Amino acid sequence: MDFEEEYKQKRTQMKNVKKTETATFIVFAVNAVISIWMLVAFFITLNKLVLLISILGAAASVVGFLSVYRKDSALAIAAGVFLLAEITALFFNDGISLLGIAELAVFGYFAVRNFMDIKKYRWLEQQDGFPNFEPKLKEYDTNKAQRDTKDPYARKMEERQKTSSGSMDEL
């Protein structure tokens, strides 16, 4: 059957979305740790730009967590904007540094990937068989629906059996 192959592809896409979702969650957790580290650096140096970097990083992490949890593309865009603002502030603070380039590469990639995965998840949500995409479950549902629907002759026969007296002696 062709729907089995279609379900297999959709199930694979769903697994990829879940795997990337887990990785994105971990990346936002790492960003939260970096934000805490930057907050400690603020207390050591009392540099206001470092405080701004810490606040932007924390905001990006929180909004990123929410976008992964709720699968909301607007939150994913907001998390990407906060990440970009954090990285820009990091470049203004230190110039071009290894941490800034690593954040730009990793966090930028995962912010874009998060948005694309949310779009894919929303599309998969509209498809038949969501969230498991199991062909046997579809076959079971189809067979159950066929068992529940009776042809008109069977319904008429049941109706006559219910209204009949049950014996032929009366005739």
VENQUI-V50278 format. One line per field, one symbol per residue. ss: DSSP state (a for helix, b for strand, c for the rest). A space follows every 50 residues. Layout:
# VENQUI-V50278
ss: ???
This chain:
# VENQUI-V50278
ss: caaaaaaaaaaaaaaaaaaaaaaaaaaaaaaaaaaaaaaaaaaaaccaaa aaaaaaaaaaaaaaaaaaaaccaaaaaaaaaaaaaaaaaaaaaacccaaa aaaaaaaaaaaaaaaaaaaaaaaaaaccccccccaaaaaaaaaaaaaacc caaaaaaaaaaaacccccccc
